């Protein structure tokens, strides 16, 4: 599990919480982040046991299936 704060240019590892719903259930995660005021493009990606990570950009496919890309969220951090 990795997190980006700059739209996918750099990634930092996240810590996975203990599983609570079985082998294939969603898992919570956490990462320390102390942002300065500014704009950020946050995203998170998982990597499977064989080393395949979710892509930042989704390859095109006719039916629009396999939406497995990194979902990004734009945030603005204001000064105190």
C-alpha positions as YAML, in Angstrom:
chain: A
units: angstrom
residues:
- id: 1
  name: UNK
  ca: [0.00, 0.00, 0.00]
- id: 2
  name: UNK
  ca: [1.41, 3.36, -1.05]
- id: 3
  name: UNK
  ca: [0.15, 6.94, -1.00]
- id: 4
  name: UNK
  ca: [0.98, 9.93, -3.21]
- id: 5
  name: UNK
  ca: [0.52, 13.59, -2.36]
- id: 6
  name: UNK
  ca: [1.64, 14.90, -5.77]
- id: 7
  name: UNK
  ca: [-0.56, 13.07, -8.27]
- id: 8
  name: UNK
  ca: [1.67, 10.03, -8.66]
- id: 9
  name: UNK
  ca: [5.15, 11.49, -9.08]
- id: 10
  name: UNK
  ca: [6.35, 10.15, -5.73]
- id: 11
  name: UNK
  ca: [4.95, 7.50, -3.40]
- id: 12
  name: UNK
  ca: [5.35, 6.76, 0.31]
- id: 13
  name: UNK
  ca: [4.52, 3.48, 2.04]
- id: 14
  name: UNK
  ca: [1.38, 3.28, 4.17]
- id: 15
  name: UNK
  ca: [0.78, 1.01, 7.14]
- id: 16
  name: UNK
  ca: [-2.05, -1.49, 6.80]
- id: 17
  name: UNK
  ca: [-4.29, -2.02, 9.82]
- id: 18
  name: UNK
  ca: [-5.15, -5.55, 10.90]
- id: 19
  name: UNK
  ca: [-7.80, -7.23, 8.72]
- id: 20
  name: UNK
  ca: [-11.28, -7.34, 10.24]
- id: 21
  name: UNK
  ca: [-13.47, -8.95, 7.57]
- id: 22
  name: UNK
  ca: [-11.66, -11.95, 6.16]
- id: 23
  name: UNK
  ca: [-8.99, -12.53, 3.56]
- id: 24
  name: UNK
  ca: [-10.60, -10.50, 0.73]
- id: 25
  name: UNK
  ca: [-12.15, -7.68, 2.79]
- id: 26
  name: UNK
  ca: [-11.22, -4.00, 2.58]
- id: 27
  name: UNK
  ca: [-8.50, -2.92, 4.99]
- id: 28
  name: UNK
  ca: [-7.93, 0.41, 6.62]
- id: 29
  name: UNK
  ca: [-4.52, 2.01, 6.29]
- id: 30
  name: UNK
  ca: [-2.68, 5.02, 7.65]
- id: 31
  name: UNK
  ca: [0.20, 7.29, 6.74]
- id: 32
  name: UNK
  ca: [1.79, 10.27, 8.47]
- id: 33
  name: UNK
  ca: [1.47, 13.52, 6.50]
- id: 34
  name: UNK
  ca: [2.31, 17.02, 7.67]
- id: 35
  name: UNK
  ca: [1.32, 19.24, 4.72]
- id: 36
  name: UNK
  ca: [2.28, 22.84, 4.22]
- id: 37
  name: UNK
  ca: [-0.42, 25.15, 2.87]
- id: 38
  name: UNK
  ca: [-1.01, 24.49, -0.82]
- id: 39
  name: UNK
  ca: [-2.76, 22.25, -3.38]
- id: 40
  name: UNK
  ca: [-2.25, 18.50, -3.41]
- id: 41
  name: UNK
  ca: [-3.40, 15.56, -5.54]
- id: 42
  name: UNK
  ca: [-3.83, 12.62, -3.14]
- id: 43
  name: UNK
  ca: [-4.07, 9.01, -4.22]
- id: 44
  name: UNK
  ca: [-3.54, 5.51, -2.88]
- id: 45
  name: UNK
  ca: [-2.57, 2.33, -4.67]
- id: 46
  name: UNK
  ca: [-2.29, -1.30, -3.73]
- id: 47
  name: UNK
  ca: [0.28, -3.79, -4.96]
- id: 48
  name: UNK
  ca: [-0.51, -7.50, -5.15]
- id: 49
  name: UNK
  ca: [1.69, -10.42, -4.11]
- id: 50
  name: UNK
  ca: [3.20, -10.68, -7.61]
- id: 51
  name: UNK
  ca: [4.29, -7.01, -7.60]
- id: 52
  name: UNK
  ca: [1.56, -5.55, -9.86]
- id: 53
  name: UNK
  ca: [0.42, -2.08, -8.75]
- id: 54
  name: UNK
  ca: [-2.72, -0.20, -9.69]
- id: 55
  name: UNK
  ca: [-1.98, 2.20, -12.58]
- id: 56
  name: UNK
  ca: [-2.12, 5.99, -12.22]
- id: 57
  name: UNK
  ca: [-3.72, 6.24, -15.67]
- id: 58
  name: UNK
  ca: [-6.32, 3.68, -16.75]
- id: 59
  name: UNK
  ca: [-5.67, 1.93, -20.08]
- id: 60
  name: UNK
  ca: [-8.62, 2.46, -22.43]
- id: 61
  name: UNK
  ca: [-11.03, -0.42, -22.94]
- id: 62
  name: UNK
  ca: [-14.17, -0.49, -25.06]
- id: 63
  name: UNK
  ca: [-16.66, -1.38, -22.35]
- id: 64
  name: UNK
  ca: [-15.27, 0.85, -19.61]
- id: 65
  name: UNK
  ca: [-14.61, -2.21, -17.47]
- id: 66
  name: UNK
  ca: [-11.66, -2.91, -15.18]
- id: 67
  name: UNK
  ca: [-11.71, 0.51, -13.54]
- id: 68
  name: UNK
  ca: [-8.79, -0.31, -11.30]
- id: 69
  name: UNK
  ca: [-6.75, 2.87, -11.48]
- id: 70
  name: UNK
  ca: [-5.55, 5.07, -8.64]
- id: 71
  name: UNK
  ca: [-8.44, 7.37, -7.73]
- id: 72
  name: UNK
  ca: [-7.14, 10.88, -7.09]
- id: 73
  name: UNK
  ca: [-8.61, 13.54, -4.84]
- id: 74
  name: UNK
  ca: [-7.57, 17.19, -5.10]
- id: 75
  name: UNK
  ca: [-7.27, 18.95, -1.73]
- id: 76
  name: UNK
  ca: [-6.33, 22.47, -0.63]
- id: 77
  name: UNK
  ca: [-4.58, 22.96, 2.69]
- id: 78
  name: UNK
  ca: [-5.11, 26.45, 4.11]
- id: 79
  name: UNK
  ca: [-2.74, 28.32, 6.40]
- id: 80
  name: UNK
  ca: [-3.76, 28.53, 10.05]
...
